[in-house]
Amino acid sequence: MLRGLLTLVVAVVAGAGCPGGNGRVGDACGGNDDCAGALQCLNRSCVPRCKFAPDCGDGYACDLRGLCQPATLEQSELCHSEVDCAPGLACQLTGALDVNGKLVGINTFIFSSSGGNEGINFALPADVVNLVYTQIKQNGYVVRGTIGISTRNLTPEMIRALKLDVDSGVYIEDVEPKGPADVAGIQVGDIVVGYDNKPLQVDLRRPDPALDLRRNITRQLKNAKIQLDIVRHGVRKTFDVDVKQASGERSADSLQLSNDFLIEQLGIYGLKMTMNLAASRNLRNRQGVVVAAKVQSMQSDSWNLQFDDLIFQVNGEPVTELDDLRKALDEAESGSTVFLNIERNRKIILVPITIK
């Protein structure tokens, strides 16, 4: 009789835990097959399927099927999704990969409605990162080319209103007086239909030819040239335009510096502090040498210095002229460390520099 009672109890429990695929929220379950289609079995209870990792609780993550899976990998181990990681850890991918595993972007930030690490990731294109990194490494700043034009994409309404003889292109709406485009002969109202012997592409993959043209120009190095194919009053013309560095860039070129301003030991271009410079920067010190640009390859320690730093002392001795700074650095022994007192954002900082 006791054996029969135990069998009955087991049968009742088994029946309550196996609702046969119709289990509702809160019903006992032994697996996902025991729950209705929109539910899953978690901790032996039928619960709604997940959308995000926080839906599952600590130690679990949400897979593509909406099922909570236990996480296993420890900190610093390589992961591909939240499901891989042990409780309390998240999977952070540092770059966006294509189907072949090649890096196509560097993650910058994430838009998340829950405040967690799931949501929409935003990334910089890998070629942009590579371009910026290379220029900073070589020059200490980013070069952005310009030819002195403002543009907009042609629309069907513009083509009809202006009675243009083209189907697509980039309309030049302004030309900087005496700028590179003006000097080359570009005029307001010209239509760019190609550049560097390539026609402008307008399709679903490249819907913004004005942006493509602007990107191509900004990526040009200084002293480069770009060839523009122009349609003017129905006549096709070709112009070779010099590319200059955009104004306002933090560089020796924009400040019209020469080797007379080079401080080779520091890998920088310097300017003697003047009353006008001091007033425009609201500095505490009125004498010294301002870092106007950096030449990163010349001095490994020059990363300690930034554009607009004011060097006013070397090893406690005042600096008022470029020659004062050069002399103090020349007198330092090779391999020794000198200490520069600089002002940065109205704060005084002591910067060590190793002399090569």
Secondary structure, 3 states (H helix, E strand, C coil): CHHHHHHHHHHHHHHHHCCCCCECCCCECCCHHHECCCEEEECCEEEECCCCHHHCCCCEEECCCCCEEECCECCCCCCCCHHHECCCCCCCCCEEECCCCCEEEEEEEEECCCCCCCCEEEEEEHHHHHHHHHHHHHHCCCCCEECCEEEEECCHHHHHHCCCCCCCCEEEEEECCCCHHHHHCCCCCCEEEEECCEECCCCCCCCCHHHHHHHHHHCCCCCCEEEEEEEECCEEEEEEEECEECCCCCCCCCCCCCHHHEECCCCEEEEECCHHHHHHHCCCCCCCEEEEEECHHHCHHHHHCCCCCEEEEECCEECCCHHHHHHHHHCCCCCCEEEEEEEECCEEEEEEEECC
